């Protein structure tokens, strides 16, 4: 591990040197690449330098204890020694986590697809609540949200909703949200007061760049049509809605949220690219079944990952056996405690796998 850390330290110094060269910003591609590498290496280098400082403090404290007769100075040296040893243990663990292989998609924006599952209108109403939960969470982190397509049920629920979240590290935090979200509550439409169980499926897809997925024009049919549903005065009077059909996979994308056909077409292609990229990721993960099992449910859409129990005001994440009695704040976007716990469990599982 320490040989690798020494190599990364040397590389960091090289990158910093290159960034200080005159005219480096003239080549924007190279400049962006160097800045990204610098920001990726900085946390590792800072932790490693602190580790080295603590090791030096241990040596200095031991030397002082050997040479010093003054009791007060010896007590100070002992305190410094104990503190440095404790911090070394923490830093060793931090460095192991920082050196875990990085998911290449972690820095990408995400496309979120929410579908009402079992439970009819009640599932659609909960799908709308899950959508609002993610919008509030995105707002709390300074990320931007943008609707791509929406199919409503007429009473405020969403049969299906696709939207984009743009922001630094969005995929790194939201990738654990893919799966079946279950709600247990008495529906407003239920006169007998019985608790119903409904489900919503969430799919989190990294946004694919054009370089990630190449779409052959021969594989696509593009249809334009008039938008339907609530859209204001201009939306329903022009052929602004776009439907893409991808023949090899059978994927159909429908986009009508913008007034401009060009904007809807751009959104539809963005979603299609991400769906095709996500299919490719699923194939890779299936061929690395063992590696996938070590992760905390970042792929299987049929996996029941979380239950939102309204009568008891609790949320349970079944993958890590975490139960929190703060349903209202979680549905209001307070997801950090859940996501931090999932990330920690995932890192622990990966570390254990590496040490086996």
Helices and strands as residue ranges (DSSP letters): H 2-19, G 24-26, H 28-67, H 71-98, E 110-116, H 120-140, E 144-152, E 158-166, H 170-174, G 175-177, E 179-185, E 196-206, G 217-219, E 220-225, H 232-235, E 241-246, E 251-255, H 261-287, H 289-293, E 304-309, E 314-317, E 322-324, H 327-331, H 336-355
